[in-house]
């Protein structure tokens, strides 16, 4: 496989010193099959035709690139919002699930396994399984089942079996552990991973399917301002699929600064955080080598974030490499800062963002921009799933 750039994956599944495939022996034949066939299948004319047709007619792409005038006036720069929240299912996740379900069909897989935190990937997976008539099992931490109840109900309505995971912190990490256990017990199933994590080739595969985001940003900006590259692209990062998609076509354009935003939780040094690049060291998590929060003897440190989708103790190897090389700038945003940013966007632009997305908007207060700067913020999802977290915050604001 020809390498696209020094920031993209190499033929061994590594991004610099991150990546690879560290999995139980019984899964090797299935990972090997994916490694050998995913590019051949996904680059075939028949695949691309069906993929693009579904993105257009089913997902509703292209998603708009919206000039946020009032937000731009407040921060004295030019802010554009990539509206992934307007996709069918309400987030960027469906770009990847469309691609992977077509791949699973091409590999003749009948049973689909997925993990989810905020529930958006679970909903997107259940959606495409319903579309294709395939069995769907979604693993979700018990804590996330409670705080993301609307998405759990959507998955069940779509015909998926939602398995609540009661081990560990009962969040995304533990859901991923259980999904991998299921895969080991049912190796003929297809594991539809939701982010740029896991063993190779998943990080590259997910990034390729999400790359439609930055592909559209380029031509949409060209239409609006006469150039195809912004000065900054900002996106939140848990595992990092929406950021990988938003960054993908800009990684080799040094004139575009990439800004990744992690969940600071209650503070980077509070013991309740998911700020991987601030605290993480190199380790093996869920099948790949990357940065992760761990103790000196390699035990995973439980993450914390008000946002279920960012509540993860590591980042994907693509992002670890961007951090390691200095290509992307990483910020940690606290729960409180994310809530404040969400309310500000809602009141200024009439857009209620997902709590994950809200972290990206909080950077506007942390970094000084110039009036000429063109900034694209990826609105990775809509916030109706997070009303149970937003309403108490709004009520407290009203009582102060």
ZIHU-V669284 format. One record per backbone hydrogen bond with DSSP energy under -1.0 kcal/mol. NH is the residue of the N-H (numbers start at 0). CO is the residue of the C=O. Records with the same first field share a line. If there is no record, write none. Layout:
NH = CO ; CO
This chain:
7 = 4
9 = 13
12 = 9
14 = 17
17 = 14
18 = 288
19 = 12
21 = 286
26 = 23
27 = 24
30 = 26
31 = 27
32 = 28
33 = 29
34 = 30
35 = 31
36 = 32
37 = 33
40 = 36
41 = 37
42 = 38
43 = 40
47 = 43
48 = 44
49 = 45
50 = 46
51 = 47
52 = 48
53 = 49
54 = 50
55 = 51
56 = 52
57 = 53
58 = 53
60 = 54
65 = 80
67 = 78
68 = 66
71 = 67
72 = 68
73 = 69
74 = 70
76 = 71
77 = 372
79 = 374
80 = 65
81 = 376
82 = 63
83 = 81
85 = 82
86 = 83
87 = 58
89 = 86
91 = 379
94 = 91
96 = 92
97 = 93
98 = 94
99 = 95
100 = 96
101 = 97
102 = 98
103 = 99
104 = 100
105 = 101
106 = 102
107 = 104
108 = 103
111 = 134
112 = 189
113 = 136
115 = 138
122 = 118
123 = 119
124 = 120
125 = 121
126 = 122
127 = 123
128 = 124
129 = 125
130 = 126
131 = 127
132 = 128
133 = 128
134 = 109
136 = 111
137 = 160
138 = 113
139 = 162
141 = 164
142 = 169
143 = 169
144 = 140
145 = 141
146 = 142
147 = 143
151 = 147
152 = 148
153 = 149
154 = 150
155 = 151
156 = 152
157 = 153
158 = 155
159 = 154
160 = 135
162 = 137
164 = 139
169 = 166
174 = 170
175 = 171
176 = 172
177 = 173
178 = 174
179 = 175
180 = 176
181 = 177
182 = 178
183 = 179
184 = 180
185 = 181
188 = 185
189 = 110
191 = 112
192 = 190
196 = 194
199 = 19
201 = 198
204 = 200
205 = 201
206 = 202
207 = 203
208 = 204
209 = 205
210 = 206
212 = 209
213 = 244
214 = 210
215 = 211
216 = 212
217 = 213
218 = 214
219 = 215
220 = 216
221 = 217
222 = 218
223 = 219
224 = 220
225 = 221
230 = 373
231 = 373
232 = 256
233 = 375
234 = 258
236 = 260
243 = 239
244 = 240
245 = 241
246 = 242
247 = 243
249 = 246
252 = 249
255 = 252
256 = 230
258 = 232
259 = 328
260 = 234
261 = 330
263 = 332
265 = 271
266 = 263
269 = 266
273 = 262
275 = 273
278 = 274
279 = 275
280 = 291
282 = 289
284 = 287
287 = 284
288 = 18
289 = 282
291 = 280
292 = 312
294 = 298
297 = 294
300 = 292
309 = 306
311 = 309
314 = 290
315 = 238
319 = 315
320 = 316
321 = 317
322 = 318
323 = 319
324 = 320
326 = 321
327 = 321
328 = 257
330 = 259
332 = 261
334 = 264
337 = 333
338 = 334
339 = 335
340 = 336
341 = 337
342 = 338
343 = 339
344 = 340
345 = 341
346 = 342
347 = 343
348 = 344
349 = 345
353 = 380
357 = 353
358 = 355
359 = 356
360 = 356
361 = 357
362 = 359
363 = 360
364 = 361
365 = 362
366 = 362
372 = 369
374 = 77
375 = 231
376 = 79
377 = 233
378 = 81
379 = 377
381 = 89
382 = 351
385 = 382
386 = 383
388 = 385
389 = 385
390 = 386
393 = 389
394 = 390
395 = 391
396 = 392
397 = 393
398 = 394
